[in-house]
Amino acid sequence: QMSGFDLYDFNGSIKRNRQQEAMLNNEDSRTAFLQRIEAERRARVEGVRKVKAASVIQTHWRGVRERKRARDELRRVFDVSNGDTLENQIRRISYFYDKNLDSERLTTVCSAALRLDAASLSIPLALRTLLAKRAIFPFLSSIHSSTNVTAVIRFLQVTTKDHEWTMMTELGYFDALLFVFLIRSSSFDVDREEVVLPPHINSIFQMILQPLSNPSTGTASIPYLMDSLRRVIDESATTRLGLLFIPSLSIFLSSHLSSFISSLSSLPLLTHDYRAILPFSLLISLIIRSPQDPPTISPLITSLSRFTPSSLVYRSLNGPLKTRMESSLSSPVFIHWYSTIPISSFLPSLISVSSISHSHSESISQLIYHPSFLPAFFSHLSSSYSPFTISKIYSDQLLRDQFIEFSRLFKTLLLFTDDTKLNRNNWKLCFSFDETTTVLATLRDMVLCLISIVYPNDKMSGMEERRLTAEPLFNELVATLQTAHSKDERVELLPAGFWSDHKKEISLNRKTLRSGGLDRRGRRQGPPPSNGTLSFFQHLMENSDSSDSEEEMEREKKVARMSASEKRTLAVMRSIPFVVPFIDRVNMLKELIIEDKSLQSSQTMVDVSVRRTHLYEDALDDLSRKNASSLRVPLRVSMKNWVGMNEAGIDGGGIFREFLTEVVNEALDINRGLFTETNDHLLYPNPLAPLIFADYKEHFFFIGRLLGKALYESQLLDVRLAPFFLASLFTNEKRDVDIVQMRGVDPIIYNNLVELREMEPSKIESLDLDFSVIVDELGRTRRVDLINNGSTIRVNGQNRLEYIQKFVNFFLHERLWPMLECLRNGVSDVVDHRWLAIFSSRELALLVCGEEGDIDVDDLIRYTHVHIPRGVSQEAADEYTTELKSVLDSFSSEDRRSFVKFVTGCPRPPLGGFSLLVPKIGIQLIPNVEGRLPTAATCMNLLKLPLYPDRRILEEKLRYAISAGAGFELS
């Protein structure tokens, strides 16, 4: 080789000739020469390849042509050889058989064989095997409903000896006969409870059982039948076999359980896809029919996990097959076995079964009361989980299903465990206190890790795909955490600070809070309709209701500009906001309101004039949507006293605060009829209000505006609202109401529901309950279905938990919904109710009503500024302030609240204590004027307190002033 190319004309001389010199002197000529040489080489290689390919094709074609010629010749000989031996005819048809041409010829051969006596019908095994493989099984696998198969099937039955059935199953016997079964049963109605196979179908079924019935081949044939069932993936065929073939097969196998059980270990592990449906259906049918003794049923149960289809496959099923399977899974017989076998022996199977469908959740939910099931379940899952392996769970459908099911069962356990059983001194949960903390910490951290996976720091594509993959698991985990948090607020289920102790940074900076903001026209935006809890692009202030395409483009650009950290923060605030400290969320709400206030016109103000004798009625008129289109602007209130005279006070904020407190108290007065109360005197909308007030919607919308205004102005109200009412009012998602809330509404019903929950299943039937309730509407009764056709569905041991939850949800949410909707619309008219969804019901009660406890006099005095007049020493002022504190300490709780209301216009201390009151309470000491009473300028939180000569007079005058109920007579 020289100069980079082959010297193909080298003649032995080491010197270049003139032709070579001329060729190589020009670089372009040299390159062209090399390219030409390479092209020629490729052409030669391609030519050789084509010759070889042509040779292969020609050889194959000659083989095909020759075989076709041989088949045609053998077919001609077959047709004219009427007197030839049966064996020769079988050899010929086994070679040339074509399912489209030779079906009649095969039937003729089989019929001729059947006419021979037993002595003459002696066909070598090899020849019968060849005929079955080449002709009979292809024929049976391609028949139509009108094809006559009697002779062919009878030939198989007569000529196959007992020890040969295993060989036949290896060649495809079950595949062929199952196809025949499907064709013959295609016109049979499967939508019936009890299926009895008609004779023509039953004869095929009996032929399928032939290898299984034979003692010498039965056990060996079972794996081949299961493998054939695995290959049926057509939905229609699966349904037909599942409803006709599987029940009949389970009846047969129930009397041959020993053979079936002995073959279970040799059955292949099924992949969790559509191929597992029929084997799974067979196994649960066998469990239902088997005697309930552990040695017999245990192998069947422990094999369930190997045959369980994935949840996606199972839930994709529709129609009677799925109904039949779920009926089996929910049957008392199926439930009985898990109470008779040690939990450790069937845990994988039970986990697999419980993870595939929620339709039989009520029966599976009985397991929550098993003392060791949920702990064993969590132990199984925790071995698969750590913060470093969350990506494995995210990508593994089976693991996701199992975590979903555990989360659902744990949520049910919390919902239906009485609060009294969660006291640390009387702990009755199947998990210990420390174990409960570990479980919830795991679920909490999983949610935060899933958010991080969907919104990684690096910009990766496929965000929507990741969201859809994570959403089912995410939603179930969130629902469980919300239930646990609600429980924790009532009974201190978890250690203090648990929810925020997650080591994850959640930034609530001003940029994040304002990422939603306002549209270009200054309108507040609310979150768009959600496709699920995990719709992370929702901002707390976003709105997609606008048809303005420019605004839509602005929103899309705004989302695109958000960082991954901001998206994760908004995801947390939309799902589990309680992992952010309460005070941080309060500050977030204040930021949102302050920004909203800054956008209101400073010149706009609504004037309200009310009579103290008709406070509610006048406020309802003046603050209607017609007279006050917006309550986000300041209100200027003037009042008329009980004799109709205008009060001289000028509203600088104090009159408004008293007005708002008083009008809300009147609106929520149970004697008015709009609200009623629980046994604990907690207020909630009266379900009979629509029957009492024809214009109830206007009343509840107005009350909603008042509540919204109180929140907008950080005004605490002197009312106590029921937690279930607040939760339904301000949260976006429909959540189950905890049964314990029923205790305050109706203790008798609550006790009955608890008794039903803990009752023996055999006794429930005698109660004759159904999924309907009868409500009393002012003397007229009405029946309401809790579910579709509920009056026809009986309550039993399997569905009682569902009944209890539906019952509680109806009375404490659905029945109140007309009023809740109006209240929510009224609140949203002032402050977007979705801003408040980041607070729990207890936290909302704090925002609306403040702390339930007594007034802290020490805190009040500590943050009170005393204005000392001339002529009064500091020492004397301090001594008088100490006397005032002594007087307040001697007051009752009610008198202390009256004092705070007298000074500030509101009877509740501000959230977080008097240090957060703006402006701070002030005391203006006034040299004693004989007979003068204490007065207050509530707009400045200022108490004008004369200097009385002794403590007795101070207490007497102060009590009189705070209880006199005087109006704002002094400016």
Secondary structure, 3 states (H helix, E strand, C coil): CECCECCCCCCCCCCCCHHHHHHHHCHHHHHHHHHHHHHHHHHHHHHHHHHHHHHHHHHHHHHHHHHHHHHHHHHHHHHHCCCCCHHHHHHHHHHHCCCCCCHHHHHHHHHHHHHCCCCCCCCCHHHHHHHHHHHHHHHHCCCCCCCCCHHHHHHHHHHCCHHHHHHHHHHCHHHHHHHHHHHHCCCCCCCCCCCCCCHHHHHHHHHHHHHHHCCCCHHHHHHHHHHHHHCCCCHHHHHHHHHHHHHHHHHHHHCCHHHHHHHHCCCCCCCCCHHHHHHHHHHHHHHHHCCCCHHHHHHHHHCHHHHCCCHHHHHHCCCHHHHHHHHHHCCHHHHHHHHCCCHHHHHHHHHHHHHHCCCCHHHHHHHHHCCCHHHHHHHHHHCCCCCCCHHHHHHCHHHHHHHHHHHHHHHHHHHCCCHHHHCCCCCCCCCCHHHHHHHHHHHHHHHHHHHHHHCCCCCCCCHHHHHHHHHHHHHHHHHHHHHHHHHHHHHCCCCCCCCCCCCCCCCCCHHHHCCCCECCCCCECCCCCCCCCCCCCCCCCCCCCCCCHHHHHHHHHHHHHCCHHHHHHHHHHHHCHHHCCHHHHHHHHHHHHHHHHHCCCCCCCEEEEEEHHHHHHHHHHHCCCCCCCCCCCCEEEEEECCCCCECCCCCCCHHHHHHHHHHHHHHCCCCCCCEEECCCCCEEECCCHHHHCCCHHHHHHHHHHHHHHHHHCCCCCCCCECHHHHHHHHCCCCCCCCCCHHHHHCHHHHHHHHHHHCCCHHHHHHHCCECEEEEEECCEEEEEECCCCHHHCECCCCCHHHHHHHHHHHHHCHHHHHHHHHHHHHHHCCCCHHHHHHCCHHHHHHHHHCCCCCCCHHHHHHCCEEECCCCCCHHHHHHHHHHHHHHHHHCCHHHHHHHHHHHHCCCCCCCCCHHHCCCCCEEEEECCCCCCCCEEECCCCEEEEECCCCHHHHHHHHHHHHHCCCCCCCC
